[in-house]
Amino acid sequence: MATYAWKGRGRTGRLQEGVLVAGSKSQAIINLRRQQIMVVSIKEKGREIALPKLRGGVKQKELAVFARQLAFMIDAGLPLNQALEILGMQQDNKVFQKVLYHVRQDVESGLSLTEALRNHPRVFNELFCNMIAAGESGGILDTILQRLSVHLEKAIKLKRAIKSAMIYPSVVISVAVLVLIIILWKVIPVFGALFSSLGAQLPLPTRILIQTSNFLGNYIVFILITLALVAISLRYYYGTYNGRRVIDGMLLKIPVMGMLIKKIGIARFCRTLGTLISSGVPILDSMEITAKTSGNAILEDAILRSRKSIEQGKTISDPLRETDLFPPMVTQMISVGEHTGELDNMVTKVADFYEEEVDNSVANLLSLLEPAMVLFLGVTIGGIVISLYMPIFSLLGKIT
């Protein structure tokens, strides 16, 4: 006999927990089900195995590949536990391998796949688990897994497009700032000492440049510490409820960038909502999950207000229209989908449109950043060169 610590939901849906003595884990689960408790997690006390905290965790791409492979195996008639065993053995990621090992154990002990996945929230989020639950209840797990893999692949593609487009300007700006710091910190003091030894009367731009260099040289450690503290403070503030809404609201108001962030949030919202509804996930659960995946607190609040409207028997589109965050085309398409019963198809079409809009907006942003960076570098480097040469020209004029 062993003692098991369990968590589960009773008939009211309220989360409960406790301990139970049984001959095996499967027997403990059977005993809890007799008490009308749906088991969420169960572990033998004293034998819990923590996942290794390796850097990187489980990537979204690995989840997409896992979902697609599992769908093929189930469609081919392979038993679920055997499919999980094969996929676990093939994993190069040790964290994911260990997770799949525990998922297979839980499935073999009597848990459903959804319950087994919910025991690993760091790997399988609410979207993943709710779609699997819909697939299991509808007997279409392979189809749902296919949809899930497509959804994850599209999300990866969207994220990769944004990231790859921002690499070039980020590298250029970082190198430019580093070069400017080196010039001000190491090069300018040499010229300053030279001009001081010659006793030259320095022009105003040169004096400003030398004073800036002296300030940087004297206080560079203090400046770095201050910047680090500011970054940490902003990160902490962003982690608070109000801080996240203040910063996300400011981001939406940035010219060009704010519109891009809004389009990304709308694309994610529509893609996730369409995938969940078409998979049979209840609309209220779907709205709650999509709110968390929007990536912006202001959009999240707007989606949750729409969810409350649905609870009161109203439409989704009206609260979204009142926020002024969603363009008329989006709310009109959602409204048409609600009235025709084709909401999943409508929001999927909106997602396709806005993902293409994101690609175009990223290209436009990059085309704006390139001349702006060239102008910034030209003005900055040119200003430094002119400031250094002005005293030299003055001295040469006195000599002649």
Summary of the structure (lengths in Angstrom):
residues: 400
radius of gyration: 29.2
end to end distance: 103.3
largest distance: 104.8
contacts: 1182
relative contact order: 0.07
helix: 75%
strand: 6%
